[in-house]
Amino acid sequence: MDRGVIGVSLAMILGLTISLMAVAGPQGAQAADIVKIGVMAPTTGPWATEGQDMVKVIEILTEKVNSSGSLKGSAVRLVIGDDGGNPKTAALAAQRLVTSGVLAVVGTYGSAVTEASQDIYDEAGVVQVATGSTSIRLSEKGLKRFFRTCPRDDEQGRVLAAKVKSLGFTRPAIVHDNTSYARGLADETRDILRKAGQKEVYFDAINPGERDFAVVLSKIKAKDPDVIIFTGYYPEAALILRQKAGLGWNVPIIGGDATNNRSLVELAGQAAAAGYYFVSPPGPGDMKSAAAQDFFKVYEGKNGGLPSSVWSVLAGDAFSVIMDAVINGAEDSAAVATYLHNTLKDYPGLSGAISFNEKGDRVGEVYRLYRVDDKGQFVLQN
């Protein structure tokens, strides 16, 4: 396939917005002039910022596809499923999206939430392209229609452990929240550090949604770590930062990519967040391709600022690779999966070149180290 043909869709996918319409109908009863794409996202709940940004990004990309004429008379219609950041809600959202007759689904954000929907999509024969779900086991099940535009936790664990060592820390305390993502990343990071002869002084979990970490912080402080590795999500990370500052304890914290969200600074407070490290794929402000810069100008014009994190951008890339398959002749979900596995190579996404391996995982290293400065800005370190 000619690269100019395959790569044309991202250049097309920059533009305006559409109103969202959830369209009911039996599976497979998709009108010839309508291509229904599902978006499963946490538009409510603890990760609502992520989900709402996902929808905003995909709205912009959808309108440009529809106005470009690249679908030769057809049009994309989004069907939104709010998973609430909850596995039970996600299962219901997935069932509704399948019933609506979507060709493929973008999403979702949390690994445990994605896992609750995987079998539903697979059994229905619907392609799913996850966007912020990095748990290793999601792509170890042999599901031929599962893909993701985000990297995996084993890669993240390798980079996180390497950054801990390069920053000179030798007595880490490791804290997770027992979710699939956070526990997996904690285990990976711990195992890599141990193999390098660096044993943690503390390893335990908090409860997601917890508000008071005084007892946990006291236990950790008693172990005298020189760094806290936190592998959970940004709402809890922000509270830990704020409460640690309230104790007058200056031990640094380094986190994973689920803390890469501007709300971290808002929730923690600028002073408490200063000095916080995290590893993540490059954020929106550090995506420098011409296509990315053009897209973010449109996004800022419509929304008054950049997306709050990288994850909504990866949702946009998930939509874009699906549309690249459709524009290049994939007429059903099986054909989309075949295209993504066998034909799509180095697609020029907003977040960089995208290809998938046989497991549906994104190929290539994308993680970088960030530090929050005293103005609350996320500053790329390396």
Secondary structure as UniProt FT lines:
FT   HELIX           3..6
FT   HELIX           8..12
FT   TURN            27..28
FT   TURN            32..33
FT   STRAND          34..41
FT   TURN            46..47
FT   HELIX           48..68
FT   TURN            69..73
FT   STRAND          75..82
FT   TURN            84..85
FT   HELIX           87..99
FT   TURN            100..101
FT   STRAND          104..106
FT   HELIX           111..124
FT   STRAND          127..130
FT   HELIX           136..139
FT   TURN            144..145
FT   STRAND          146..148
FT   HELIX           153..166
FT   TURN            167..168
FT   STRAND          172..176
FT   HELIX           180..195
FT   TURN            196..197
FT   STRAND          202..205
FT   TURN            208..209
FT   HELIX           214..222
FT   STRAND          227..230
FT   HELIX           234..246
FT   TURN            247..248
FT   STRAND          253..255
FT   HELIX           257..259
FT   HELIX           263..268
FT   HELIX           270..273
FT   TURN            274..275
FT   STRAND          277..280
FT   HELIX           284..286
FT   HELIX           290..303
FT   HELIX           311..327
FT   TURN            328..329
FT   HELIX           333..342
FT   STRAND          347..349
FT   TURN            350..351
FT   STRAND          352..354
FT   TURN            358..359
FT   STRAND          368..372
FT   TURN            374..375
FT   STRAND          378..380
//
